[in-house]
Amino acid sequence: MTVINYIKSTFFNWHKLVPASTLALYRILFGGLMFFSTSRFLFNGWVHDFYIQPQFHFTYLGFDWIPYPTPLTLYVIFAGMLISCLGIMLGLFYRLSAITFFILFTYVELLDKTTYLNHYYFVSLVAFILIFLPANHYFSLDTKFGFTKESDKIPNWSIAILKFQMGVVYVFAGIAKLEADWLIDAQPLKYWLHTAHHWTFFGELLKQDWVAYFFSWFGCVYDLLIVFFLLNSRTRNIAYLFVVVFHFTTWMLFPIGVFPWVMMVGTTIFLSVSFHEKVISFLSFGKNKNFESSISNTNFARKKVINYLFAVYIFIQIIVPFRYLLYPGNLFWTEQGFRFSWRVMLMEKTGYAEFYIHDPVNKTEWKINNRNHLTSTQEKMMSTQPDMILQYAHHLKNTYSDTTIRFGSEELNFKNPEVHAEIYVTLNGRPSQLYVHKKHNLAAIENNLSNRYWLEDFKE
Amino acid sequence: MNVGLILRSSVLLLSILLTAVSCKEDEKPEFDRAGMLANMADNLIIPDYTSLNSSLNLFYTKASEFTANPDLTTLAALRSQYVLTNNYYQKCSMYNFGPAMEQGIKAAFNTFPTDTAQIEVNVASGIYNLFSVVNADAIGFPAIDYLLYFGSDAEIIADFSTNPNAGLRKLYLTDLVSKMKNEFLPVLNQWNDSYRSTFILANGNDVASSCSYLLNEFVKDVELTKNARYGIPSGQQTGGATLPAYVEAYYSGLSNDFAFANLTALKNCFNGGSGLGFDDYIKDVEDEDVTESLADKINSQFDVCINQINNLADPLSNTIETDVQSVSTLYLELKKLIVYLKTDMTSMLGILITYQDNDGD
């Protein structure tokens, strides 16, 4: 069967009924994984390090109005996340749990750009999708307690949309790897692999250039094609073996947290129905359900609405990663349209930023100590991301307006300070170059979606 | 396709590749982090710490001799020892992690400028707790620098002999020196004891690795020279308004000498002495066909800075007032060095500064 036919049979029979075990298992795995991930976040003290310790927060464009939680509220939120993950996993008060988890998780993510990770974005999207899926109609406590009518069949679109989402992540990640740095220079993998800290046995192997090229090219091909091998029932199992090996390897080599597990769980959606039924049978200690009656189509009705909603969703998912094309300049340098485009592991970018406030009227100047305002993680992220540079500059202006700084015998008055910065950045192994010139008053530059003309030109 | 067949072929392929690698002649210089750490520990850190420790003991002896009999000879001898001991400290100030960090050596030994008013208050009252935060700026080498050099030789000797506070002044001086001596001994002991192996065993490049501590503290130390030694006094902090009294060793006028000693030691640390160092690590990671190695660029830049320091007129506080341009030029060269270290080197060696997950965003 051709790829087109596969896509047709998988996606275009949108409303046909398929076994519910796939979705039930996905729900269990996702809920369980998110429970683990949230616990890990708490256990590592990251709630404090990333959300309580910082005095300043890099909010997302258009989301400044979000109220910032107190420390106690934050822990309550995380507790809420844990509970809702359990709810999802067990299929108990499922819809409420899914909505709660989506809102809480996304809310926390929106608090600070510093912690942006592509797989957190993915989790938000899946959490959102799950709200609308009939994932608790089978093998769940909701059905056991009679809160929901049981059904061993669900409409195909509930599986298809999850497959689509997974496909988006992989294919766009693959497209993103069609880059000179990645394919021709094997960067940033070359340096990352060389200094990968485990494996004294493989250490020598990882130092070889050809290994970096192999990882880079294989990674690109894998990302682009794996979904199609997963869709094909003959290659599906081998493909999943590749998925496990690939992500396990990246987990060993790189400090990427739960990302590999998110992908390994996410791709289970492609596996065969019999696989899902076997696992569920195992989880239910052999009490397999063979429930015959199924909810008729009319209950999963509102067909047209669903079609339109998903069409919009699918359109957005495909368009958003391409918005970088609207801007001139090198994407890695200017980062316009970089987030939310599945650009995973593509950049090794480090910066050194010195900020100054300058009052042209009083003719005073003061060099800022970034650590007085930002955590070391925030400073690291800020020094290479232009929107964060501007936000920090605006914050400095607000902080130092109408202030007097006393230092030694000097008394420096600042009424309406400008904010200047000199920033050097290295990208993917290139020699460091000037990123921001000291001449710009960053406080006067608005942080919006317009082109970042104020960045220095990129030297390839 | 048969799963077994695929698995067997993969294993076969992998073993062929591994064999090919181990047989292949290694074109890059032999480097491993554990070796570098062992070299640092055995040939740099422990010897330097040992010298500093002995010097601190001598320092205490000379201080006692001076306070027992304050005259020109004993003052000269004590000053000599002060310079020697301070220089030994400059050689190892960059190892501010592990035992040295726990003992708070850096802050205790070299916080400048010193708070002369607080020192005089302490001397007048004779009641002070040198570990209190109130005295954070009234201890260490900078405080001793003040006590030994603040006026003419005659004035100093008088303050330690005929002045009504002389007894308390002597006590303060010896307390300062003995505090440093006692604080530092455990650092050396721990390195000779178990910390050496702890240090060498943590040979990853994660946040808690020795490499990470070493590199981060190394860079901070270079920044100290740029910002505290030359930047702030020459007005870089304050938009051109100079603060000449803020230099290190303001009273003895030996600011450039100590900076020279420190930066020379930093360059030596970078090169791992005559053994494995960060320069070798960089060359191990870099592409072979690079036109100029980052390690060479860094060494050249170190030389530029060290030479400029060497050519600055003494005392630095005076040069800042008469020829601040020469200091500003040095400042810019130090900044170039920092950019190499904080961006190029840190990026290349993949040294993490945080535990956060990272997916290359």
Interface residues (C-beta under 8 A of the other chain):
Chain A: N44 W46 D49 F50 T115 Y116 L117 N118 H119 P188 K190 Y191 W192 H194 T195 H197 H198 G203 E204 L205 K207 Q208 D209 T235 N237 I238 L241 F254 P255 I256 G257 V258 F259 F338 R339 R343 V344 M345 L346 M347 E348 K349 T350 G351 Y352 Y356 H358 K363 T364 E365 W366 K367 S376 T377 K380 F407 G408 S409 E410 L412 Y424 V425 T426 G429 P431 S432
Chain B: M1 V3 I6 L17 L18 V21 S22 D26 K28 D32 N203 G204 N205 D206 S209 G231 Q236 Q237 T238 G239 G240 A241 L243 A245 Y246 D284 V285 D287 L294 I338 V339 Y340 K342 T343 D344 T346 S347 M348 L349 G350 L352 I353 T354 Y355 Q356 D357 N358 D359 G360 D361
